[in-house]
Protein backbone atom coordinates (compact mmCIF):
# COMPACT_ATOMS: atom_id res chain seq x y z
CA UNK A 1 0.00 0.00 0.00
CA UNK A 2 2.86 2.40 0.74
CA UNK A 3 4.18 1.87 -2.79
CA UNK A 4 0.82 2.87 -4.23
CA UNK A 5 0.86 6.09 -2.22
CA UNK A 6 4.35 6.94 -3.55
CA UNK A 7 3.28 6.27 -7.14
CA UNK A 8 0.24 8.49 -6.69
CA UNK A 9 2.49 11.24 -5.39
CA UNK A 10 4.75 10.74 -8.39
CA UNK A 11 1.75 10.82 -10.73
CA UNK A 12 0.60 14.04 -9.07
CA UNK A 13 4.04 15.62 -9.57
CA UNK A 14 3.99 14.60 -13.21
CA UNK A 15 0.49 16.03 -13.61
CA UNK A 16 1.80 19.40 -12.48
CA UNK A 17 4.33 19.33 -15.33
CA UNK A 18 1.89 18.14 -17.99
CA UNK A 19 -1.69 18.28 -16.65
CA UNK A 20 -3.37 17.20 -19.90
CA UNK A 21 -1.56 13.82 -20.04
CA UNK A 22 -2.75 10.62 -18.32
CA UNK A 23 0.52 9.31 -16.88
CA UNK A 24 -1.16 6.28 -15.30
CA UNK A 25 -2.26 5.06 -18.74
CA UNK A 26 1.14 5.35 -20.46
CA UNK A 27 4.05 2.93 -20.44
CA UNK A 28 6.40 5.29 -22.29
CA UNK A 29 6.05 8.96 -21.41
CA UNK A 30 8.73 10.01 -23.89
CA UNK A 31 7.41 8.09 -26.89
CA UNK A 32 3.87 9.25 -26.10
CA UNK A 33 5.03 12.88 -26.06
CA UNK A 34 4.23 13.60 -22.43
CA UNK A 35 7.78 14.48 -21.40
CA UNK A 36 10.65 16.10 -23.22
CA UNK A 37 14.17 16.87 -21.99
CA UNK A 38 13.09 20.12 -20.32
CA UNK A 39 10.30 18.30 -18.49
CA UNK A 40 12.77 15.65 -17.31
CA UNK A 41 15.01 18.34 -15.84
CA UNK A 42 12.02 19.99 -14.15
CA UNK A 43 10.93 16.65 -12.74
CA UNK A 44 14.43 15.90 -11.44
CA UNK A 45 14.49 19.26 -9.70
CA UNK A 46 11.08 18.61 -8.15
CA UNK A 47 12.01 15.08 -7.06
CA UNK A 48 15.25 16.36 -5.52
CA UNK A 49 13.35 19.02 -3.59
CA UNK A 50 10.41 16.85 -2.49
CA UNK A 51 12.52 13.89 -1.40
CA UNK A 52 15.66 15.69 -0.23
CA UNK A 53 17.89 13.87 -2.69
CA UNK A 54 20.35 14.84 -5.41
CA UNK A 55 19.89 12.81 -8.58
CA UNK A 56 23.24 12.67 -10.37
CA UNK A 57 23.61 13.77 -13.97
CA UNK A 58 24.56 10.24 -15.09
CA UNK A 59 21.09 9.10 -13.97
CA UNK A 60 19.21 11.77 -15.92
CA UNK A 61 18.69 9.58 -18.98
CA UNK A 62 15.50 8.75 -20.88
CA UNK A 63 15.50 5.12 -19.67
CA UNK A 64 14.85 6.32 -16.11
CA UNK A 65 11.86 8.45 -17.11
CA UNK A 66 9.83 6.17 -19.38
CA UNK A 67 7.01 5.41 -16.94
CA UNK A 68 5.99 5.41 -13.28
CA UNK A 69 7.87 2.16 -12.61
CA UNK A 70 11.20 3.35 -14.04
CA UNK A 71 10.99 6.63 -12.13
CA UNK A 72 10.11 4.73 -8.92
CA UNK A 73 13.14 2.47 -9.49
CA UNK A 74 15.35 5.56 -9.84
CA UNK A 75 13.96 6.94 -6.59
CA UNK A 76 14.67 3.62 -4.84
CA UNK A 77 18.29 3.89 -6.02
CA UNK A 78 18.48 7.15 -4.07
CA UNK A 79 16.93 5.66 -0.95
CA UNK A 80 13.36 6.84 -1.50
CA UNK A 81 11.12 3.87 -0.79
CA UNK A 82 8.00 4.04 -2.93
C-alpha positions in Angstrom: 0.0 0.0 0.0 2.9 2.4 0.7 4.2 1.9 -2.8 0.8 2.9 -4.2 0.9 6.1 -2.2 4.4 6.9 -3.5 3.3 6.3 -7.1 0.2 8.5 -6.7 2.5 11.2 -5.4 4.8 10.7 -8.4 1.8 10.8 -10.7 0.6 14.0 -9.1 4.0 15.6 -9.6 4.0 14.6 -13.2 0.5 16.0 -13.6 1.8 19.4 -12.5 4.3 19.3 -15.3 1.9 18.1 -18.0 -1.7 18.3 -16.7 -3.4 17.2 -19.9 -1.6 13.8 -20.0 -2.7 10.6 -18.3 0.5 9.3 -16.9 -1.2 6.3 -15.3 -2.3 5.1 -18.7 1.1 5.3 -20.5 4.0 2.9 -20.4 6.4 5.3 -22.3 6.1 9.0 -21.4 8.7 10.0 -23.9 7.4 8.1 -26.9 3.9 9.2 -26.1 5.0 12.9 -26.1 4.2 13.6 -22.4 7.8 14.5 -21.4 10.7 16.1 -23.2 14.2 16.9 -22.0 13.1 20.1 -20.3 10.3 18.3 -18.5 12.8 15.6 -17.3 15.0 18.3 -15.8 12.0 20.0 -14.2 10.9 16.6 -12.7 14.4 15.9 -11.4 14.5 19.3 -9.7 11.1 18.6 -8.2 12.0 15.1 -7.1 15.2 16.4 -5.5 13.3 19.0 -3.6 10.4 16.9 -2.5 12.5 13.9 -1.4 15.7 15.7 -0.2 17.9 13.9 -2.7 20.3 14.8 -5.4 19.9 12.8 -8.6 23.2 12.7 -10.4 23.6 13.8 -14.0 24.6 10.2 -15.1 21.1 9.1 -14.0 19.2 11.8 -15.9 18.7 9.6 -19.0 15.5 8.7 -20.9 15.5 5.1 -19.7 14.9 6.3 -16.1 11.9 8.5 -17.1 9.8 6.2 -19.4 7.0 5.4 -16.9 6.0 5.4 -13.3 7.9 2.2 -12.6 11.2 3.3 -14.0 11.0 6.6 -12.1 10.1 4.7 -8.9 13.1 2.5 -9.5 15.3 5.6 -9.8 14.0 6.9 -6.6 14.7 3.6 -4.8 18.3 3.9 -6.0 18.5 7.1 -4.1 16.9 5.7 -1.0 13.4 6.8 -1.5 11.1 3.9 -0.8 8.0 4.0 -2.9 
